[in-house]
Amino acid sequence: MKSIVNRIVVVVMAGMLASALSMGTGAYLASKSEREVYQAEIDRERGEIAEDPEEEKEELSLMYQLKGFSEAEADLLATRLAEQPEQFLRTMAHEELGLSEESFPNPWTSALSAMLSTAVGAFIPIIPFFFMSGYLAIIVAAAISLVAHFIVGAGKTLVTGRSWFHSGAEMTIVGAIEAVITYALGVAFSRV
């Protein structure tokens, strides 16, 4: 039984590293792609401003009028912004396209965050196997994992503002379902 547990720990550690690398590179590429799409939209908007600045200024004025400004106020705002080309471009991107450079995370930060959180999350369930073995280790690992899921779910309410209990329970249920499916697949594949 001990050698099987040791093999499981090695396989889980390898899976943890593979998952962490996969999540990290996926987050990096997703963030980088978002920035590339943002840059393409900014370049397109920059071209429109260069091609017909008066039309773009009129467009911005109309957007401000739709937000409740009088025509004179909207024209004044659009004119003032047009005097500062980079600010005008950022404003048009935000107002027309809903884009803001600040909303895009740094690809390296995204990669590191995804990699570390995946590695830590995958490491938690195997901690008991370093100190015990057999079914006791499996039960303790499951309990630690469920508690960790609940804590993470409850903790994310600091950002989301949802009920800490409902969010924790939701994360715990999803983790439990994932664990059951993963365990069942492991049992099925071990018999092949």
C-alpha positions as CSV (number, residue, x, y, z in Angstrom):
1,M,0.0,0.0,0.0
2,K,2.9,2.4,0.9
3,S,4.5,2.0,-2.6
4,I,1.1,2.7,-4.2
5,V,0.7,5.9,-2.1
6,N,4.2,7.0,-3.0
7,R,3.5,6.5,-6.7
8,I,0.2,8.5,-6.3
9,V,2.1,11.3,-4.6
10,V,4.7,11.4,-7.4
11,V,2.0,11.3,-10.1
12,V,0.1,14.1,-8.3
13,M,3.2,16.2,-8.0
14,A,3.9,15.8,-11.7
15,G,0.3,16.6,-12.5
16,M,0.5,19.7,-10.2
17,L,3.6,21.0,-12.0
18,A,2.1,20.3,-15.4
19,S,-1.2,22.0,-14.4
20,A,0.6,25.0,-12.9
21,L,2.7,25.4,-16.1
22,S,-0.4,25.0,-18.3
23,M,-2.4,27.5,-16.3
24,G,0.4,29.9,-16.2
25,T,1.1,29.8,-20.0
26,G,-2.7,29.9,-20.7
27,A,-3.1,33.0,-18.5
28,Y,-0.1,34.6,-20.1
29,L,-1.4,34.0,-23.6
30,A,-4.9,35.1,-22.8
31,S,-3.7,38.4,-21.2
32,K,-1.3,39.0,-24.1
33,S,-4.1,38.3,-26.6
34,E,-6.4,40.8,-24.8
35,R,-3.7,43.4,-25.0
36,E,-3.1,42.7,-28.7
37,V,-6.9,43.1,-29.4
38,Y,-6.9,46.3,-27.4
39,Q,-3.9,47.7,-29.3
40,A,-5.5,46.8,-32.6
41,E,-8.7,48.6,-31.6
42,I,-6.7,51.6,-30.4
43,D,-4.8,51.7,-33.8
44,R,-8.1,51.5,-35.7
45,E,-9.5,54.4,-33.6
46,R,-6.3,56.4,-34.0
47,G,-6.7,56.0,-37.8
48,E,-10.3,57.2,-37.7
49,I,-9.2,60.3,-35.7
50,A,-6.4,61.0,-38.2
51,E,-8.7,60.5,-41.1
52,D,-11.6,62.7,-39.9
53,P,-10.9,64.4,-36.5
54,E,-14.1,66.6,-36.8
55,E,-16.3,63.6,-37.3
56,E,-14.8,61.9,-34.3
57,K,-15.1,65.1,-32.2
58,E,-18.8,65.3,-33.2
59,E,-19.3,61.6,-32.3
60,L,-17.8,62.2,-28.8
61,S,-20.1,65.3,-28.4
62,L,-23.1,63.1,-29.3
63,M,-22.1,60.5,-26.7
64,Y,-21.8,63.1,-24.0
65,Q,-25.3,64.5,-25.0
66,L,-26.7,61.0,-24.6
67,K,-25.3,61.0,-21.1
68,G,-27.2,64.2,-20.3
69,F,-24.9,67.0,-21.2
70,S,-26.3,70.0,-23.1
71,E,-25.1,70.4,-26.7
72,A,-22.9,73.3,-25.7
73,E,-21.3,71.4,-22.8
74,A,-20.8,68.3,-24.9
75,D,-19.2,70.3,-27.7
76,L,-16.9,72.1,-25.2
77,L,-15.8,68.8,-23.6
78,A,-15.2,67.2,-27.0
79,T,-13.2,70.2,-28.2
80,R,-11.1,70.3,-25.1
81,L,-10.3,66.6,-25.3
82,A,-9.5,66.9,-29.1
83,E,-6.8,69.5,-28.1
84,Q,-4.9,66.6,-26.3
85,P,-4.5,63.9,-28.9
86,E,-3.6,61.0,-26.6
87,Q,-6.3,61.8,-24.1
88,F,-8.8,62.2,-26.9
89,L,-7.8,58.8,-28.2
90,R,-8.2,57.1,-24.8
91,T,-11.5,58.8,-24.2
92,M,-12.8,57.7,-27.6
93,A,-11.6,54.2,-27.0
94,H,-13.4,54.2,-23.6
95,E,-16.6,55.9,-24.7
96,E,-17.1,54.2,-28.1
97,L,-15.5,50.8,-27.5
98,G,-15.6,50.4,-23.7
99,L,-11.9,49.9,-23.6
100,S,-9.5,51.0,-20.9
101,E,-5.8,50.1,-20.9
102,E,-5.9,49.9,-17.1
103,S,-8.4,47.1,-17.2
104,F,-5.9,44.7,-18.9
105,P,-3.6,42.8,-16.6
106,N,0.1,42.4,-17.2
107,P,0.6,39.0,-18.9
108,W,3.5,38.1,-16.7
109,T,1.5,38.9,-13.5
110,S,-1.4,36.8,-14.8
111,A,0.9,33.9,-15.6
112,L,2.6,34.0,-12.2
113,S,-0.7,34.3,-10.4
114,A,-2.3,31.4,-12.3
115,M,0.8,29.3,-11.9
116,L,1.2,29.8,-8.1
117,S,-2.5,29.5,-7.3
118,T,-2.8,26.3,-9.3
119,A,0.3,24.8,-7.7
120,V,-0.8,25.7,-4.2
121,G,-4.3,24.4,-4.9
122,A,-3.0,21.1,-6.2
123,F,-0.5,20.7,-3.4
124,I,-3.0,21.0,-0.5
125,P,-4.6,17.6,-1.0
126,I,-1.3,15.7,-1.0
127,I,0.0,17.2,2.3
128,P,-1.5,14.3,4.4
129,F,0.3,11.7,2.3
130,F,3.7,13.0,3.6
131,F,2.6,12.2,7.2
132,M,0.3,9.2,6.9
133,S,-0.9,6.6,4.5
134,G,-3.9,4.5,3.5
135,Y,-7.5,5.4,3.7
136,L,-6.8,7.8,6.7
137,A,-4.6,9.9,4.4
138,I,-7.3,9.9,1.7
139,I,-10.0,11.0,4.2
140,V,-7.8,13.7,5.7
141,A,-6.8,14.9,2.2
142,A,-10.5,15.1,1.2
143,A,-11.4,17.0,4.4
144,I,-8.5,19.5,4.0
145,S,-9.4,20.0,0.4
146,L,-13.0,20.7,1.2
147,V,-12.1,23.1,4.0
148,A,-9.6,24.9,1.6
149,H,-12.3,25.2,-1.0
150,F,-14.7,26.7,1.5
151,I,-12.1,29.2,2.7
152,V,-11.2,30.3,-0.8
153,G,-14.9,30.6,-1.8
154,A,-15.7,32.6,1.4
155,G,-12.5,34.7,0.9
156,K,-13.4,35.8,-2.6
157,T,-16.5,37.6,-1.2
158,L,-14.1,40.3,-0.1
159,V,-14.0,41.2,-3.8
160,T,-17.5,40.0,-5.0
161,G,-19.6,41.2,-2.0
162,R,-21.7,38.0,-2.1
163,S,-22.7,36.0,1.0
164,W,-19.5,34.4,2.4
165,F,-21.5,31.3,3.3
166,H,-23.1,30.8,-0.1
167,S,-19.9,31.5,-2.0
168,G,-17.9,29.1,0.3
169,A,-20.6,26.4,-0.1
170,E,-20.6,26.8,-3.8
171,M,-16.9,26.4,-4.1
172,T,-17.0,23.4,-1.8
173,I,-19.7,21.7,-3.8
174,V,-17.8,22.3,-7.1
175,G,-14.6,21.0,-5.5
176,A,-16.4,17.9,-4.1
177,I,-17.9,17.1,-7.5
178,E,-14.5,17.6,-9.2
179,A,-12.9,15.3,-6.6
180,V,-15.5,12.5,-7.1
181,I,-15.1,12.7,-10.9
182,T,-11.3,12.7,-10.7
183,Y,-11.3,9.8,-8.2
184,A,-13.7,7.8,-10.4
185,L,-11.5,8.4,-13.5
186,G,-8.4,7.4,-11.5
187,V,-10.1,4.1,-10.5
188,A,-11.4,3.5,-14.1
189,F,-8.0,4.2,-15.6
190,S,-6.1,2.1,-13.0
191,R,-8.1,-1.0,-14.2
192,V,-7.1,-0.5,-17.8
